Amino acid sequence: MFFLFHTALTGCDKVEEDDILKDVDGNAYKIVRIGTQTWMAENLKVTHNKNGEAVTSYCYNDSQDDCALFGRLYTWKISLEVCPDGWHVPSDEEWRQLETELGLSYEESILTGWRGTDHGTSLKEGGSSGFNAMLAGYKDGTVFWDGRYFDKGYFGAYWSRSQLDSFRAMAFFVHVNSDRVLRSDYDKTAAFSVRCVKNE
């Protein structure tokens, strides 16, 4: 079990400039091809699900400027509803496939905790993969932390669609001071960033 500590390549093929994805709100996102997968290269910022129904999401510290820069934060349940048609929240396996495309061994990819060497650096904003993971922080949904926001500029936290149990789901994290990637479970009530991967 993992708890965030609150603080105050190869196989990559960049897409053309006009190759973008639009969500139901009309927001446009750059995309990137990494190995056999096509990913959003920006954090999701949509406020409606695929049916056009408004969903609950959050801006860090309730700042619209942060939403514009870093995208919105979603609980695990809501994250499953908001990817554009033809795209979906990646499974734990699809996240691990992304890492192995960047050179992480399969044996290390199935471990939890911090893994890899420079794979986190490759995934972070400005990294060689083109994935551009942003350090957008997160909103903790547990009673203990009372829904407070944490770690913008330090952590990028991303949901997978894979559940550990009825309370926790698998997620992936990058940190400003680490070259590695963290794979761990986390409480589904937290609000994390979302990246969508294209249906293949």
N, C-alpha and C positions, 0 to 999 in steps of 0.2 A: 504494500500500500504506500502511496506517495502523497506527500503534502507539500505544496509550494511554500517556500520560505518568503514571506512578504518583506520586501525591501522598500524604505521611504523613497575540368571533368570530361567525364566522357558520357556519351549517350544523350547529349543535349542538343536540341535543334530549335533555335529561336524562330518564331513565326514572323511573317511579314507584318508591317505596321498596320495594314488595313484588315488584318485577321483578328477580329474582336468578337466578344460575346456580349449580348445584351440580356438583362434580366427583365422581369415583368414590369418594373418601374421605369424601364428605359435607361438604366445605368449601363455604361459600357465598360468592359474589362479587357485588358490585354490577356492573351493566353500564350502558353508555351508548350511545346512538345518535348517531353523527356523520355527517351526510350520509346516504348510503345504506348505511352500514356499522353493525353492532352489535359493540361491543368489550367485553371485560372492563375494568372500571375499577379493578381491583386486580391485583397480581402473583399468578401461579399458585403454589400451595403443595402440590400433590398429590404423593404418594409412590408411586403405582401408575399403571400405564398403563391403557388402556381395557379390557384383558382382566383387570384385577385383579392383574397381576404387579408385584412390587416393582421399582422402578427406582432407579438411583443419582442422587441429587441432593444439594445442599449447602446448609447454612446458613452465612451469613457468619461467618468465624472459628469455625465449628462451634458456634455459639450458637443454641440453640432459640428464645431470645427474639428473635433477629434474624429467624428464619424466621417467627415469629408476626407480626412487625411488617412485614417487607419481602417475604415470600414466599421461595420456594426458588430456587436457581440450578441450571441444567441445561446440559449440553453440547448442542451442536447436534443430534447424532443422537438423544439422549434427548428433546429438546424436541419432536421430530416425533411422539412416541408418547403425549403426556400431556394433550392438550386433551380436554375432555369431548366426548361424542358430539354431532355437529351443529356442532362448532366446530373450528378448525384454527389452526396457527401461520401468521400472515400471510406472504404472499410479499412480495418487494421491491416489486412493483407495488402490492400492497394497502397497504403502509406509505406509499408515495408518494401513493396516492389519499387516504389520511387527511390527509396534509399539504396536498394541493390543496384538500380540503374546507375547510381552515382558511385558505385564501387564498394558499398558495404556488403560483407559476406552474408549469405542466408543464415548461417549459424549465429552470427552476432545480431542479425535483424530480429530474431525471435526472442531475444533477451529483453528484460525490462530494465529501467534505469538509463543512465547516460551511456550511449554507444557510439562507435565509430571513431574517426580521427578528425578530419576536417569536413565531415558531411554537413554539420550544422552551418559552418561558414559558407559552404556552397549553396545552401538553401536560403540563407538570410539575404536581406535586401542588398543588392549590388553583387551578390555571389555569382559564381560561374555558371550555375544551373539555369539562371533566369527565372527561378521560382519566386524570388523576392519576398520571402517570409518577413513580415513586419512585426516589430516588438510592440504590439498594440495593448499589452496588458490583458486583464480579465476582470470580471465581476464575480465575486464569490457568493454563491447562493446559500451557503450553510447558515444555520441559526447562529453558530459561534461568531461568524464574521458579519452577520447582519446585512448581507448584500453589498458590502463595500467594494470599491475598485482598488486594484493593486497592480503595480509593476509595469506600468507603461514605460517604454524605453529600456526595460530589462528583459521581459519575457514575451515571446510570441506563443500563444496557446491555441491549438487547433484540434477540433473534434474529429474522431472517426465515427462511423455509424455502428461500430461493433460494441456490443454490450458485454460488460463483465458479469453483471447481475442486474436486478431490478433497480438498483440505486446508483450504479457506477458504469461508466463507459470508458473505452480506451481513447487516449488522446496523445498528441505529439507536441513537443515543446522545443523551442530554441531559446537561448539566453545570450545576452550581450557579451558575457565574459567566457563563453564556452564555444569551442569549435565542434562540439558533439551534438547529438540529438537525443532528447529524453523521450522514452516511450513508457507510459504509465497509465493507470486508471485514475479517474477523478469523478467526483460527485456530479451527477447529471444536472443538478440545479445551478451549477456554475454557468456563466455566460462567457463563451470563448469566441475567437475568430473562426470563420468558415472559409475553406477553399473547396471548390467543386471540381470534380474530375469528369471528363466526358465519357458517356456510355460508349462502350466499344462493341 
